[in-house]
């Protein structure tokens, strides 16, 4: 039986998992669209290969949101939820306002939308609210869109804000008496 983790330690562990997933996606080789299509049992792997990054990034965002929920203490335990919009709504109002303001200041200007008038953080999360579930089952998708670059930037911004709240104090090892 494991010892229960303190909320801050749990939040940090969840955020670290989110960060690891983003780094993994960033380190993946881009899919070469000019290379001959690889096949498995006579079927192209193109669709499946292109679903890996969105699925992992959606999971990373889910973990980042859950880290904030635990950090804020707005729920008694880590929510068992994949819906990114719901997870965002579980964070404190102060966290929501802070993250929305940073998104508007840092990300929205670099990625203007010509479709939505209100293209803030909530719209980004709404558009990808069930991405983890949808992209896991890519064989069921008829049409899908996922902006990997915007999502990576958004996750990094959310994790950067989270990390800015954590103070790590490193203690020097005790001096030897001998």
Helices and strands as residue ranges (DSSP letters): H 7-27, E 39-40, E 43-44, H 46-49, H 52-72, H 84-90, H 93-102, I 103-107, G 108-110, H 121-127, H 131-136, G 138-140, H 148-164
